[in-house]
Amino acid sequence: MSLTDTAPQARRRDLRIPLAAILVVAALAAPFIGTRYVTHSLIIALIFMLPAHGLNLLVGYTGLLSLAQAAFFGIGAYTAGLLAVHYDTPFYVNLLAAGLVSGLLALPLGIPALRLRATSFVMCTLGFVIIGQAIAKNWISVTRGDMGLSGIPKPYFELGPLSFTVTGTTSFYYLALAVAALGTLAAWAIVRSPAGRNMVAIRENETLAESLGVPTWRYKLIVFMISAAFAGVGGSLYAHYLTVVSPLTFQMYYSTTMLIIVLGGGAGMISGTVFGSLLFVGLTEALRVAPEVRMIAYGFCLLVLVFWFKKGFAPLINRFWNAIGGSK
């Protein structure tokens, strides 16, 4: 018997770092690989990734099903648009203000809503979307009604004596990529913190968590506000990209899209939200050039999801990630 037969099996090489490097390079090189429309599709996916991260904190980690993300997304878009049009504020001010206003408005809305249970809470959050759209349509002196806010400037930054404007699809892609990366990092930090563990405890058994001293209602309210802030930041980015905001920003389609991203990607997993955004938003946007194929592909993805990946695609991604991790 040779020494090689008796020696322990060699540990396989860890391929996760090389793969991560490839993905980073691909993300940075994407505008130069695909067409301008593909870059546009990726921008939309990155924008929707932000409210989806917020919804994942609420649905995936705390166990609260909400349809209100479109309302806070629209509030953030209008906040950024109004500040930019009337006060000519820099992009980063609008971004922070949009998240702050959306998060603060979630406080008075969440206090009564979170006292409801299950279906009643879902219906209440749906009402927020309907009310938001009605206000956007009828508060004409501020929102300009169905005409919407137009002429929202492209993002510009003022850093002391220096100032510059983000123009062009490629430049905006890198801006959206940076904001989405920061949002992903923030969501990861939240779920890895002790607060994140308490959120999971509430999701698994709220009564038990409360008996152990976790202030469950307060946690749910804070997560609801953080989720709204994520949506507001995404709405600000959306307004500055399209340079126009209308009551359609509050449409229910956006809430369902964000919910599909979370559930389809894998609720309770950060990687699922990232993958779901690219798949369910980026792919459908890219297929707008072929409308006869677009909805067929979208429906096929949903069928595959329902029948074969009931927990979303994230568990499959995690298994693949662990498989290339150099286990014995």
N, C-alpha and C positions, 0 to 999 in steps of 0.2 A: 504494500500500500504506500503510495507516495505521500509526501508531506502536504501536498496540496489537497489530498483527499481528507486528511485528518484536521487540517487547519479550519478554524471557524469561518463561516461564510463571510466574505468581505462585505463591508457596508457599501451600499450603493451611493453613488454621488448625489448630493443634494442639488436638484435642478431648479429649485424655487428662485434663487437669486438671479441666475441667468434669465429665467423666464420673466421675472419682474423687470429686469433691465430691458428686455425686448419690448415688453408692454409699454414702458415709459418712453422708449425711443419711438415706438409706433404712435403713441399719443402725441408726441411732439412733432412727428413728421407727417401726421394725418393730412394737414392742409395741402401738402405738396404731393401726396400720393393720389388722393381722390380729386374729383371735380369740385367746383365751387358749390354746387348744390349738395354734395356729400358733406362738405364742411358746414353748410347751413344746417343740415340734418343733425350733425353732431352737436352744434351749438344748442339747438332746441332740446336735444337729449340732456345736455349738461345743465341747462336751465331747469328742466323738470326734475333733475336729480335732487335739487335742493329741497323743494317741498316734499318730495318722496322720502328723503331722509327724515324730515320732521314727522311725516305720517308713520314711518317705520318705528320711530320712538314711541308713538302713541299706540299703534296697532300691534306691532311686532314685539315690543318690549314691555308695554304696560297693559295690553289686552283691551284697549278701547277702540272700537270701530267708529271712525269719524268720516263724515262726508264734507266737512267744512273747509278743507284745504283750498278749494277754489275761491272761497270767500276771502281768506287771508292773502291768497295769491293776488287777487284783484285789488285788495286794499293796499298791498305793497306796491303794485303797479301804479295805482292812482296817486299814492303818496309821493313816489319818486317823480312821476310825471308833473304833478302840480308844483313841486319844489323846483324842478328843472326849468319849467316853462315860465313861472312867475317870479322866481327868485334867482335863477341862473346859478344854482348851487353846484359844486363839484360832484362828480359821480359817487365818490366814497361817502360823502355826506348823505346823499340820497339813499344809498344802499343801507347805511346804518339806520337812517330815519325810517325807512320802509320796514325793516325788521323790528325796530323798537315800537312803532305805531301798531303794527299787526300783533305783536306780543302783548302790548298793553290793552288793546281792544279785546283780546281773548280773555282777559281777566273778568270783566263784567259779564261777558257771554258765558264763560265757563262756570262761574259760581252757581247759577241756577241749573245749567245743563248737566253738570256732573253729579247732581243729586238724583238724576234720572237713571234708569237701568236699561241695559240692553237695547231693545228695539226703540224705546222711547228716546233714548239718547241719540241714536242714529237719526231718527226723524227730526229731532231738534237741530242737529248739525246741518241737516239738509235745509231746514228753514233758514239758517244763516246765509246760505248761498242764494236762496230766492230773495231774501230781504236785501242782501248786498247788491244784487242785480237791479232790483227795483229802485234802490236809492241812486245807483249810478245812472239809471234812465231818467229819473224824475227830478233830481237835484241839479237842474240845468244851469243855474248860476255858477255852480262850481265845476261840475263834471261835463257840461255841455251836452248832456243827454246822449241820444243815439249818435250824434256827430262825433262824440269822443274827444279826447285830447290829442291833438296832432302837433307836429313840430317839436317833439321831444328831442333834445340834442343828443348826439352820440356821446359816450362817456369821455369826460375830460378831467384831468388831474391838475391840481395846483400844489406844487411843492416849493414853497418859498418863491424865489424869483422865476422858477421854472414852471412851465405849464405845457401840457400836450394833450391832444385829442386822439382817441382810439377810432380810427376810420378803417373801413374795409372789412371784409368777412374774415380774412386770416387773422388780423389783429384782434378782432372781437373773439375769435375762437380761443386764442391764448388767454384772454381776459376771463372768459367763461370757464376755461379749464382751471385757471388759478383759483377762482371763486369756488368752483365745485370741489376742488381738492381740499381747500380750507374747510368747506362745509362737511366733507367726508371725514376729515381729521377731527373736527369738532364733535360729530356724531359718535365717532369711535371713542373719543375721550370720555364722553358722557356715559356710554354703555360699559366702559371699563372701570368706571369710578364706583365707589360704594353706593352712590345714588342709583347707578345703573343696576346693581344687584338688587336693590330694593324695588326697582321697577319690575324686574323679573319675578320677584317674590309676590308682588301684587297681581301680576298676570297669572301666576300659577295658583295662588289661593289667597284672595284678598282678606278673608276672615282670619286666616292663620297669620298673615303678615301683620295685621292690625293687633292681634293678640300678643305678638312679639315686640310691640312698641313702635311699629312703622306707622307714621301719620299718613295713612293711605289717601285720604281725600286731598290733603295738601299736596302730596306728590303728584296726584293726577292733575290737579290744577296747574302746577308748575310745568309739568310735561306738556299739557295742553297749550300753555303760553309759549314754551320753547318750540313746539311744533308749528305754531302760528308764525313765530319769528322766522323760522326756516322758509316758510311759504312766502312771507313778505320779502325776504331777500331775493328769492327766485323771481317774484313779481317785479321787483325793481330792475333786475337784469333783463327781464323780458321787455319791459317798457323801453329801456334804453337801446335794446337791439332792434325792435320793430319801429321805434320812434312814434308810436301811436298806441293809445289805450282806449278801449270802448267797453260798454257794458257786457260785451261778449266775453270779456276776460273772466267774468263770474260764471260762465256757463257750466252746467253740471258735467259736461263731457270732460272737463279738466279734472274734476274730482274723481271721476271713475277711472281716468287714465292714471292718476297718481295711485289709486288703490290697486289697479292691475299691476303697476310697476312693483309695488310692495309685495302683494300676494304672489304674483308670477315669479318675481325674482327670488323670493324666499323671505317671509316675514320673520323678523327677529335676527336678521343677518345683514351686516353692512355690505358685504360683497353682493348679496342678492339685489339690493337697491341699485348698486352701480350697474350690474349686469342687466337688470330689468329696465333701467332707463335707456341703455343703449339698444336693447332688443325691441321693446314695445314702443318707444318713441323714435329713436334714431332710424330703425328699420322702416317703420310706417311712414315717416317723413321722406325717407329716401325713395320709397315706392310710390310717392305721389305722382311721379312722372308716368307711371303705368297704373292708372286707377282700376283697371279691370283685374289686375293681379294683386293690388295692394290689400284689399279687404279679404281676399282669399288667403293670402299669406298670414295676415293678422288672425283670421279665424282658425287657420291651421295651427298656429302657435298656441292659441287658447285651448284647442282640442287636445293637443299633445300635453299641455299643462294639466288639464283636468283628468285625463285618463292615465298618464304615466308619471307625472311629477306633481303629486297632490300637495307637496310641501314647497313647491317652487323649484327653480333651477339651482339655487344656492347649495343645497346638500350635494348635488352632483359636482358642482365646482369645488366644494370643500374636499370631497373624496379624491378628486383629481389632484388637488393641491397637496393633500397628504401623501398620495401615491408617489409623487415625484420628490418627496421630501427626504429621500435617502434613508428610508427604514431598512432594517435588516431583512 
